[in-house]
Amino acid sequence: QLPVVSVVRDAEAQLLPDVGAVVTCKVCSINSRFAKVHILYVGSTPLKSTFRGTIRREDIRATEKDKVEVYKSFRPGDIVLAKVISLGDAQSNYLLSTAENELGVVVARSEAGVQMVPISWCEMQCPQTHTKDFRKVARVQPQFLQT
């Protein structure tokens, strides 16, 4: 009688970001042309592993695309709602867009480490130091809010 060896796979398939899906991501780095992000959620479903995404300068806003400055829209550590506009391949990342009013920064921390409060569509303010920072602020819809 030989021992039996069995391999058990996780029954759940990995959820993948799809074109048109709204994703929640965290900004990792920025430069003058794009922001690099890690995708953490697809809709309200957390991902088992993060995917890399890129938000290009021209995909940040719907209007005045030539005047957009990445550092005035995102900072590393920001939590952003974005829409998938193109799937990545082995070499590249998912292409994301925040060019809708409902998309953009939802959570940002000030230099004092305090969560900032949106005061307009392009600014957030630290409630402790009252300093203002430029961001591409999302007008969050109720279905995306979770406690």
GUNUDO-235763 format. One line per field, with one value per atom (N, C-alpha, C): atom name; chain; x, y, z. Coordinates in steps of 0.1 Angstrom, whole numbers, plus 5000, padded with zeros to 4 digits. Each point is the difference from the previous one (the first is absolute). Layout:
GUNUDO-235763
atom <- c(CA|...)
chain <- c(A|...)
c1 <- c(X|...)
c2 <- c(Y|...)
c3 <- c(Z|...)
END
This chain:
GUNUDO-235763
atom <- c(N|CA|C|N|CA|C|N|CA|C|N|CA|C|N|CA|C|N|CA|C|N|CA|C|N|CA|C|N|CA|C|N|CA|C|N|CA|C|N|CA|C|N|CA|C|N|CA|C|N|CA|C|N|CA|C|N|CA|C|N|CA|C|N|CA|C|N|CA|C|N|CA|C|N|CA|C|N|CA|C|N|CA|C|N|CA|C|N|CA|C|N|CA|C|N|CA|C|N|CA|C|N|CA|C|N|CA|C|N|CA|C|N|CA|C|N|CA|C|N|CA|C|N|CA|C|N|CA|C|N|CA|C|N|CA|C|N|CA|C|N|CA|C|N|CA|C|N|CA|C|N|CA|C|N|CA|C|N|CA|C|N|CA|C|N|CA|C|N|CA|C|N|CA|C|N|CA|C|N|CA|C|N|CA|C|N|CA|C|N|CA|C|N|CA|C|N|CA|C|N|CA|C|N|CA|C|N|CA|C|N|CA|C|N|CA|C|N|CA|C|N|CA|C|N|CA|C|N|CA|C|N|CA|C|N|CA|C|N|CA|C|N|CA|C|N|CA|C|N|CA|C|N|CA|C|N|CA|C|N|CA|C|N|CA|C|N|CA|C|N|CA|C|N|CA|C|N|CA|C|N|CA|C|N|CA|C|N|CA|C|N|CA|C|N|CA|C|N|CA|C|N|CA|C|N|CA|C|N|CA|C|N|CA|C|N|CA|C|N|CA|C|N|CA|C|N|CA|C|N|CA|C|N|CA|C|N|CA|C|N|CA|C|N|CA|C|N|CA|C|N|CA|C|N|CA|C|N|CA|C|N|CA|C|N|CA|C|N|CA|C|N|CA|C|N|CA|C|N|CA|C|N|CA|C|N|CA|C|N|CA|C|N|CA|C|N|CA|C|N|CA|C|N|CA|C|N|CA|C|N|CA|C|N|CA|C|N|CA|C|N|CA|C|N|CA|C|N|CA|C|N|CA|C|N|CA|C|N|CA|C|N|CA|C|N|CA|C|N|CA|C|N|CA|C|N|CA|C|N|CA|C|N|CA|C|N|CA|C|N|CA|C|N|CA|C|N|CA|C|N|CA|C|N|CA|C|N|CA|C|N|CA|C|N|CA|C|N|CA|C|N|CA|C|N|CA|C|N|CA|C|N|CA|C)
chain <- c(A|A|A|A|A|A|A|A|A|A|A|A|A|A|A|A|A|A|A|A|A|A|A|A|A|A|A|A|A|A|A|A|A|A|A|A|A|A|A|A|A|A|A|A|A|A|A|A|A|A|A|A|A|A|A|A|A|A|A|A|A|A|A|A|A|A|A|A|A|A|A|A|A|A|A|A|A|A|A|A|A|A|A|A|A|A|A|A|A|A|A|A|A|A|A|A|A|A|A|A|A|A|A|A|A|A|A|A|A|A|A|A|A|A|A|A|A|A|A|A|A|A|A|A|A|A|A|A|A|A|A|A|A|A|A|A|A|A|A|A|A|A|A|A|A|A|A|A|A|A|A|A|A|A|A|A|A|A|A|A|A|A|A|A|A|A|A|A|A|A|A|A|A|A|A|A|A|A|A|A|A|A|A|A|A|A|A|A|A|A|A|A|A|A|A|A|A|A|A|A|A|A|A|A|A|A|A|A|A|A|A|A|A|A|A|A|A|A|A|A|A|A|A|A|A|A|A|A|A|A|A|A|A|A|A|A|A|A|A|A|A|A|A|A|A|A|A|A|A|A|A|A|A|A|A|A|A|A|A|A|A|A|A|A|A|A|A|A|A|A|A|A|A|A|A|A|A|A|A|A|A|A|A|A|A|A|A|A|A|A|A|A|A|A|A|A|A|A|A|A|A|A|A|A|A|A|A|A|A|A|A|A|A|A|A|A|A|A|A|A|A|A|A|A|A|A|A|A|A|A|A|A|A|A|A|A|A|A|A|A|A|A|A|A|A|A|A|A|A|A|A|A|A|A|A|A|A|A|A|A|A|A|A|A|A|A|A|A|A|A|A|A|A|A|A|A|A|A|A|A|A|A|A|A|A|A|A|A|A|A|A|A|A|A|A|A|A|A|A|A|A|A|A|A|A|A|A|A|A|A|A|A|A|A|A|A|A|A|A|A|A|A|A|A|A|A|A|A|A|A|A|A|A|A|A|A|A|A|A|A|A)
c1 <- c(5009|4991|5009|4999|5008|4993|5008|4993|4995|4989|4994|5004|5005|5004|4990|4994|4990|5004|4996|5003|4986|4998|4987|5003|4993|5001|4989|5003|4990|4989|4988|4988|4996|5003|4996|5010|4995|5009|5004|5011|5005|4992|4995|4992|5010|4998|5009|4993|5007|4994|4997|4988|4995|4998|5000|4998|4986|5000|4988|4997|5008|4998|5006|4993|5005|5009|5012|5009|5005|5004|5006|5015|5008|5014|5008|5012|5009|5012|5002|5011|5013|5009|5014|5010|5000|5009|4994|5006|4995|5012|4998|5010|4992|5007|4993|4990|5001|4991|4990|5002|4989|5002|4990|5000|5000|5009|5000|4991|4991|4992|5000|4995|4997|4985|4994|4985|4997|4992|4997|4986|4990|4986|4995|4991|4992|4986|4994|4987|5002|4993|5002|5006|5006|5006|5015|5006|5014|5007|5012|5007|5010|5002|5010|5014|5003|5013|4998|5009|4998|5005|4994|5004|5005|5009|5006|4992|4999|4992|5008|4996|5006|4989|5000|4991|5008|4998|5008|4995|5008|4997|4987|4999|4988|4987|5001|4988|4996|5006|4997|4987|4998|4988|4994|4987|4993|5002|5002|5002|5014|5005|5013|5011|5000|5009|5015|5002|5014|5005|4991|5004|5002|4997|5000|5015|5002|5013|4998|5008|4998|5001|5011|5002|4990|4991|4989|4987|5001|4989|5001|5012|5002|5013|5001|5012|5002|5012|5002|4993|4993|4992|4985|4996|4986|4992|4988|4990|4991|5000|4993|4990|4988|4991|5003|5001|5003|4992|4999|4994|5010|4999|5009|4997|5009|4998|5007|5010|5007|5007|4999|5007|5015|5007|5014|5005|5012|5005|5012|5008|5011|5010|5002|5010|4994|4988|4994|4989|4995|4990|4987|4990|4986|5000|4994|4998|4987|5001|4989|4997|4987|4996|4993|5002|4992|4992|4998|4994|4985|4994|4986|5000|4988|4999|5000|4995|4999|5013|5010|5013|5011|5009|5012|5003|5007|5005|4988|4999|4990|5006|5012|5007|5014|5004|5013|5005|5013|5005|5009|4999|5008|5015|5008|5014|5000|4989|4999|4995|4996|4996|4985|4993|4985|4993|4988|4992|4994|5002|4996|4986|4994|4986|4999|4991|4999|4992|5006|4993|4995|5005|4995|5004|4997|5003|5015|5008|5014|5009|4994|5008|4995|5009|4998|5007|4994|5006|5002|5012|5003|4991|4992|4992|5008|5013|5008|5008|5008|5008|4994|4988|4993|5008|5010|5007|4992|5001|4992|5010|4995|5008|4991|5006|4992|4999|4988|4997|4989|4999|4988|4990|4991|4991|4988|4997|4988|4988|4989|4987|4994|5002|4997|4985|4996|4986|4997|4988|4996|5003|4999|5002|5015|5009|5014|5005|4991|5004|4998|5010|4999|5006|4994|5005|5011)
c2 <- c(4988|5012|5012|5008|5012|5012|5010|5012|5008|5008|5008|5014|5006|5015|5007|5011|5007|5015|5007|5014|5007|5009|5007|5015|5004|5014|5008|5013|5010|4999|4998|4999|5013|5011|5013|5004|5004|5005|5015|5003|5014|5010|5010|5010|5009|5003|5009|5013|5011|5013|4999|5004|5000|5014|5001|5014|5005|5012|5006|4999|4991|4998|5012|5003|5011|4993|5004|4994|5010|4995|5008|4996|5011|4997|5010|4997|5008|5005|5013|5006|4996|4995|4996|5010|5005|5010|5009|5012|5009|5006|5004|5008|5010|5007|5010|4995|4987|4995|4990|4994|4990|4997|4994|4995|4984|4994|4985|4997|4990|4996|4985|4995|4986|4999|4991|4998|4991|5005|4992|4994|5006|4996|5001|4991|5001|5002|5012|5003|5000|4991|4999|4987|4993|4987|5001|4997|5001|4989|5004|4990|4993|4987|4992|5005|5004|5005|5014|5009|5013|4999|5009|5002|5014|5001|5013|5008|5013|5008|5013|5007|5013|5009|5012|5011|5010|5001|5010|5014|5010|5014|5003|4996|5004|4992|4990|4993|5005|5010|5005|5008|5009|5009|4999|5003|4999|5013|5011|5013|5006|5009|5006|4990|4989|4989|5005|5010|5005|5008|5004|5008|4992|4987|4991|4998|5001|4997|4989|4989|4988|5003|5008|5002|5009|5006|5008|4992|4987|4991|4989|4994|4989|5001|4993|4999|4986|4995|4986|4998|4989|4996|5003|5008|5004|4987|5000|4989|5006|4994|5006|4990|5006|4992|5003|4989|5002|4990|5002|4991|4994|4986|4993|5004|5005|5003|4991|4992|4991|4990|4987|4989|5000|4996|4999|4987|5000|4987|4997|4990|4995|5012|5009|5011|5012|5003|5013|4998|5011|5000|5002|4999|5005|5015|5005|5014|5004|5011|5004|5015|5004|5014|5005|5013|5006|5012|4999|5012|5000|4998|5002|5007|5007|5006|4991|4987|4991|4993|5002|4993|5010|4995|5008|4996|5009|4997|5000|4989|4999|5001|4996|5001|5005|5010|5006|5004|4998|5004|5012|5009|5012|4997|5010|4998|4997|5005|4997|4986|4993|4986|4999|5011|5001|4998|4993|4999|5013|5004|5013|5000|5012|5002|5007|4995|5007|5013|5011|5013|5005|4994|5003|4988|5001|4989|4999|5010|5000|5002|5001|5002|4992|4997|4993|5008|5000|5007|4992|5002|4993|5006|4992|5006|5005|4995|5004|5012|5001|5011|5010|4996|5009|5003|4992|5002|4994|5006|4995|4993|4989|4993|4998|5001|4997|4985|4996|4986|4999|4989|4998|4993|5007|4995|4993|4988|4993|5004|5002|5002|4986|4995|4986|4997|4990|4996|4991|5000|4993|4985|4994|4986|4996|5009|4997|5002|5006|5003|4987|4997|4988|5005|4995|5004|4990)
c3 <- c(5000|5000|5000|4989|4998|5006|5005|5005|4988|5003|4989|5002|4990|5000|4991|5006|4992|5000|4989|4999|5000|5009|5001|4996|4989|4995|5007|5001|5005|4990|5005|4992|4993|5006|4994|4989|4989|4990|5003|4996|5002|4992|5006|4993|4993|4988|4992|4996|5001|4995|4985|4997|4986|4995|4986|4995|5004|5005|5004|5015|5007|5014|5008|5011|5009|5011|5001|5009|5011|5011|5011|5000|4999|5000|5008|5003|5008|4992|5000|4992|5006|4992|5005|4996|4988|4996|4989|4998|4990|4993|4987|4993|4992|4991|4993|4989|4996|4990|5005|5011|5005|5015|5005|5014|5000|5007|5001|5013|4998|5011|5002|5012|5002|5002|4992|5000|5012|5009|5012|5000|4994|4999|4986|4996|4988|5005|4998|5006|5015|5007|5015|5004|4990|5003|5001|5012|5001|4992|4994|4992|5009|4997|5007|4998|4988|4997|4993|5002|4993|4986|4992|4986|4998|4991|4997|4990|5002|4990|4998|4989|4997|4996|5006|4996|4993|4987|4992|5002|4998|5002|4992|4988|4992|5004|5009|5004|5014|5006|5013|5000|4991|4999|4987|4999|4987|4992|5007|4994|5002|4992|5001|5002|4992|5002|4999|4992|4998|5012|5009|5011|5013|4999|5012|5004|5014|5005|5010|4998|5008|5015|5004|5014|5007|4991|5006|5001|4995|5000|5010|5001|5009|5007|5011|5008|5004|5002|5004|5013|5001|5012|4999|4990|4998|4996|5005|4995|4989|4989|4988|4994|4996|4992|4986|4992|4986|4991|4987|4991|4991|4998|4991|4986|4992|4986|4991|5005|4991|5009|4995|5008|4998|5010|4998|4994|4995|4996|5009|4996|5008|5004|4990|5003|5006|4997|5004|5011|5005|5010|4995|5008|4997|4998|4989|4998|5007|5009|5007|4997|5003|4997|5012|5003|5011|4993|4987|4993|5001|5012|5003|5014|5002|5013|5012|4998|5011|5002|4992|5002|5004|5008|5004|5014|5007|5014|5010|5008|5010|5014|5002|5013|4997|5008|4999|5014|5003|5013|4998|5010|4999|5005|4999|5005|5015|5007|5015|5003|4989|5002|5002|4999|5002|4987|5001|4988|4995|4988|4995|4996|5000|4996|4987|4991|4987|5002|4994|5001|4987|4989|4986|4991|4988|4990|4998|5004|4997|5012|5012|5012|5012|5009|5012|5011|5012|5011|5012|5007|5013|5011|5007|5011|5012|5001|5011|4997|4989|4997|4991|4994|4990|4988|4997|4987|4989|4988|4989|4990|4994|4989|4988|4988|4988|4999|4996|4997|4989|4993|4991|5009|5006|5010|4994|5005|4995|5007|4992|5006|5002|5012|5003|5000|4993|4999|5012|5006|5012|4998|4988|4999|5002|4999|5002|5014|5008|5014|5009|5007|5010|5013|5011|5013|5004)
END
